[in-house]
């Protein structure tokens, strides 16, 4: 499996000096990146050259459905120019309401996006958060969504949000084995609840806090939180995942934490 970093994790440093930050990412041991959070003033071709200059390869690009609706050809052109294969839906406008109030419209848009990229020789992925683990009929929203979108849209599982949302990451990956080319590795801690993933707490009678701050939720480098990484990495291997992308949404020291995540994966799992 190939290890990448989602560049949103180090966005502040990129805005200060993009080349210097990319060199630092490469020196940490990352060979691949996922683009998210903007284009940093560069065209796709310029971004590709900048990445190639330091030995990094772009695997995927997060592009909002709104951006696709505004100019799909621009989204496609950028994807081609950075030489990435996967376009990723990061989050729908309105989050949960996009599904609970506008299911048909949202589903139609995502299918249209998926078909468009597949026709052009690319693959669309959907990056989950925790709100998709809301029940919808006799199944969870995330599973209904992925079932109805397959094969035009595949999952990009975010293991933190799967865990916090109420499922075992390893079980999720097993369910979608062969359909998860890119997996997001993200860790977290809970300081105001027992230091266990929310799905374990729910089984013990806890209610999931409406706000993560009520649980003392905080992001952590991979291997420094409550996730069961032994089970998760085994499941990634078994599922056929090709890329494991580290992401940490916020951090007091993003570059240092990105390095900690990379070191943990290398030292613990030889990745």
C-alpha positions as CSV (number, residue, x, y, z in Angstrom):
1,X,0.0,0.0,0.0
2,X,1.2,3.5,-0.9
3,X,1.2,6.2,1.8
4,X,0.1,9.8,1.0
5,X,-0.8,13.0,2.9
6,X,-3.9,15.1,2.3
7,X,-2.4,18.5,1.9
8,X,-5.3,20.2,3.7
9,X,-3.5,18.9,6.8
10,X,-0.7,21.3,6.3
11,X,-2.6,24.1,4.6
12,X,-1.2,27.0,6.7
13,X,2.4,26.0,5.9
14,X,1.5,25.7,2.2
15,X,0.1,29.2,2.2
16,X,3.4,30.5,3.6
17,X,5.7,28.5,1.2
18,X,4.3,25.8,-1.0
19,X,7.7,24.5,-2.4
20,X,9.3,24.4,1.1
21,X,6.4,22.6,2.6
22,X,6.1,20.0,-0.1
23,X,9.8,19.3,0.3
24,X,9.2,18.8,4.0
25,X,6.3,16.4,3.3
26,X,8.5,14.4,0.9
27,X,11.3,14.3,3.5
28,X,8.9,12.8,6.1
29,X,8.5,9.8,3.8
30,X,5.3,10.6,2.0
31,X,5.4,9.8,-1.8
32,X,1.8,10.7,-2.6
33,X,-0.6,13.6,-1.9
34,X,-4.2,14.3,-2.1
35,X,-5.2,17.9,-3.0
36,X,-7.8,19.6,-1.0
37,X,-8.5,23.1,0.3
38,X,-7.7,25.1,-2.8
39,X,-5.2,25.4,-5.6
40,X,-2.8,27.7,-4.0
41,X,-2.8,30.1,-7.0
42,X,-1.4,27.4,-9.4
43,X,-2.8,25.9,-12.5
44,X,-3.0,22.1,-12.7
45,X,0.1,22.0,-14.8
46,X,2.0,24.2,-12.4
47,X,1.0,22.2,-9.5
48,X,2.0,19.0,-11.2
49,X,5.5,20.4,-12.0
50,X,5.9,21.7,-8.4
51,X,5.0,18.3,-7.0
52,X,7.2,16.5,-9.5
53,X,10.1,18.7,-8.6
54,X,10.2,17.3,-5.1
55,X,9.2,13.8,-6.0
56,X,5.6,13.8,-5.0
57,X,2.7,12.3,-7.0
58,X,-0.9,13.5,-6.8
59,X,-3.4,10.6,-6.3
60,X,-6.7,12.5,-6.0
61,X,-8.3,15.9,-5.8
62,X,-11.2,17.0,-3.6
63,X,-13.7,19.1,-5.7
64,X,-17.0,20.2,-4.3
65,X,-20.2,19.4,-6.2
66,X,-20.8,23.2,-6.4
67,X,-17.6,23.6,-8.3
68,X,-18.6,20.8,-10.7
69,X,-21.9,22.5,-11.3
70,X,-20.2,25.8,-12.0
71,X,-17.6,24.5,-14.5
72,X,-17.2,20.7,-14.8
73,X,-14.7,21.1,-17.6
74,X,-12.4,23.2,-15.4
75,X,-12.6,20.5,-12.7
76,X,-11.8,17.8,-15.3
77,X,-9.0,19.9,-16.8
78,X,-7.3,20.4,-13.4
79,X,-7.6,16.7,-12.6
80,X,-5.9,15.8,-15.9
81,X,-3.2,18.4,-15.5
82,X,-2.2,17.3,-12.0
83,X,-2.2,13.7,-13.4
84,X,-4.5,12.4,-10.8
85,X,-7.0,9.5,-11.3
86,X,-9.5,10.1,-8.5
87,X,-11.9,13.1,-8.1
88,X,-13.4,13.2,-4.6
89,X,-16.7,14.6,-3.3
90,X,-15.5,16.1,0.0
91,X,-18.9,17.1,1.5
92,X,-22.3,18.0,0.1
93,X,-23.7,21.5,0.5
94,X,-26.0,21.4,3.5
95,X,-24.3,18.3,4.9
96,X,-27.1,16.0,6.3
97,X,-29.9,18.1,4.8
98,X,-28.6,17.3,1.3
99,X,-29.8,13.8,1.9
100,X,-32.7,14.1,4.4
101,X,-34.4,17.0,2.5
102,X,-33.0,16.7,-1.0
103,X,-32.2,13.0,-1.5
104,X,-33.4,12.7,-5.1
105,X,-31.6,15.8,-6.2
106,X,-28.4,15.0,-4.4
107,X,-28.3,11.4,-5.7
108,X,-29.0,12.6,-9.3
109,X,-26.1,15.1,-9.1
110,X,-23.7,12.5,-7.7
111,X,-24.6,10.0,-10.4
112,X,-24.2,12.6,-13.0
113,X,-20.8,13.5,-11.7
114,X,-19.7,9.9,-11.5
115,X,-20.9,9.1,-15.0
116,X,-19.1,12.2,-16.3
117,X,-15.7,11.2,-14.8
118,X,-16.0,7.6,-15.8
119,X,-16.7,8.6,-19.4
120,X,-13.5,10.6,-19.3
121,X,-11.5,7.7,-17.8
122,X,-11.5,8.8,-14.2
123,X,-13.1,7.6,-11.0
124,X,-15.3,9.6,-8.6
125,X,-15.0,8.9,-4.8
126,X,-17.2,10.0,-1.9
127,X,-15.5,11.0,1.3
128,X,-17.7,10.3,4.3
129,X,-18.1,12.2,7.6
130,X,-20.0,11.0,10.6
131,X,-23.4,12.5,9.7
132,X,-23.9,9.9,7.0
133,X,-24.3,7.2,9.7
134,X,-27.8,8.5,10.4
135,X,-30.5,5.8,10.0
136,X,-32.5,6.0,6.7
137,X,-35.3,3.4,6.6
138,X,-33.9,0.0,7.6
139,X,-30.3,0.9,6.8
140,X,-27.8,3.7,7.5
141,X,-27.7,6.6,5.1
142,X,-24.0,5.9,4.1
143,X,-24.8,2.3,3.0
144,X,-27.9,3.3,1.0
145,X,-25.9,6.1,-0.6
146,X,-23.0,3.9,-1.6
147,X,-25.3,1.1,-2.8
148,X,-27.3,3.4,-5.1
149,X,-24.2,5.2,-6.5
150,X,-22.1,2.1,-7.2
151,X,-20.2,1.7,-9.5
152,X,-20.1,5.3,-10.7
153,X,-19.1,6.5,-7.2
154,X,-16.9,4.5,-4.9
155,X,-16.2,5.2,-1.2
156,X,-13.2,7.0,0.2
157,X,-13.6,5.8,3.8
158,X,-12.5,8.2,6.5
159,X,-11.8,5.8,9.4
160,X,-12.1,8.5,12.1
161,X,-15.6,9.4,11.1
162,X,-16.6,5.8,10.5
163,X,-15.6,5.0,14.1
164,X,-17.1,8.2,15.6
165,X,-20.2,7.6,13.5
166,X,-20.9,4.3,15.1
167,X,-19.3,1.5,13.0
168,X,-16.1,-0.6,13.3
169,X,-13.7,0.7,10.6
170,X,-12.5,-2.8,9.9
171,X,-16.0,-4.1,9.4
172,X,-16.8,-1.2,7.0
173,X,-13.7,-1.9,5.0
174,X,-14.6,-5.6,4.8
175,X,-18.1,-4.7,3.6
176,X,-16.6,-2.7,0.7
177,X,-13.6,-4.9,-0.1
178,X,-12.5,-4.4,-3.6
179,X,-14.2,-1.0,-3.8
180,X,-12.0,1.2,-1.7
181,X,-8.9,2.3,-3.7
182,X,-8.2,5.2,-1.3
183,X,-8.6,5.2,2.5
184,X,-8.2,8.1,4.8
185,X,-6.3,7.5,8.0
186,X,-7.3,9.8,10.8
187,X,-7.1,9.5,14.6
188,X,-8.8,11.2,17.4
189,X,-9.2,11.4,21.2
190,X,-12.1,12.0,23.6
191,X,-11.3,13.7,26.9
192,X,-14.8,14.1,28.4
193,X,-15.9,10.5,27.7
194,X,-14.0,7.3,28.3
195,X,-11.1,7.0,25.8
196,X,-12.9,4.6,23.5
197,X,-14.4,5.0,20.1
198,X,-18.0,6.3,20.2
199,X,-19.4,3.0,18.8
200,X,-18.1,1.2,21.8
201,X,-19.6,3.8,24.1
202,X,-23.0,3.6,22.4
203,X,-23.1,-0.1,23.1
204,X,-22.6,0.7,26.8
205,X,-25.5,3.0,26.9
206,X,-23.9,6.4,26.1
207,X,-25.6,8.8,23.8
208,X,-23.5,10.4,21.0
209,X,-23.0,14.1,21.9
210,X,-24.7,16.5,19.5
211,X,-21.5,18.5,19.5
212,X,-18.1,16.9,19.4
213,X,-16.8,19.5,21.8
214,X,-19.1,18.0,24.5
215,X,-17.2,14.8,24.2
216,X,-13.8,16.6,24.3
217,X,-13.2,15.5,20.7
218,X,-9.8,16.4,19.3
219,X,-7.8,15.2,16.3
220,X,-4.6,13.3,16.8
221,X,-1.7,12.0,14.7
222,X,-2.2,8.4,13.4
223,X,-1.3,6.1,16.3
224,X,-1.8,8.7,19.0
225,X,-5.6,8.4,19.5
226,X,-8.2,5.8,20.2
227,X,-8.4,4.0,16.8
228,X,-7.5,0.3,16.6
229,X,-4.9,0.6,13.9
230,X,-3.9,-3.0,14.0
231,X,-7.4,-4.1,12.9
232,X,-7.7,-1.1,10.6
233,X,-4.5,-1.7,8.7
234,X,-5.2,-5.4,8.4
235,X,-8.6,-4.6,6.9
236,X,-7.1,-2.1,4.5
237,X,-4.8,-4.8,3.2
238,X,-7.6,-7.3,2.9
239,X,-9.9,-4.8,1.2
240,X,-7.4,-4.2,-1.6
241,X,-6.8,-0.5,-0.8
242,X,-4.0,0.9,-2.9
243,X,-3.5,4.3,-1.2
244,X,-3.6,5.2,2.5
245,X,-3.9,8.9,2.9
246,X,-3.2,10.5,6.2
247,X,-5.4,13.5,7.2
248,X,-5.5,15.6,10.3
249,X,-8.1,18.3,10.0
250,X,-6.5,20.6,12.7
251,X,-3.4,20.5,14.8
252,X,-1.3,22.9,16.9
253,X,1.7,21.8,14.9
254,X,0.6,20.4,11.5
255,X,4.0,19.5,10.1
256,X,5.2,17.8,13.2
257,X,2.0,15.8,13.5
258,X,2.1,14.8,9.8
259,X,5.7,13.5,10.5
260,X,4.5,11.6,13.6
261,X,1.8,9.9,11.6
262,X,4.2,8.9,8.9
263,X,6.8,7.6,11.5
264,X,4.1,5.5,13.2
265,X,3.0,3.8,10.0
266,X,6.5,3.0,9.1
267,X,7.7,1.8,12.5
268,X,4.6,-0.1,13.5
269,X,3.5,-1.6,10.2
270,X,6.5,-1.2,7.8
271,X,4.5,1.0,5.5
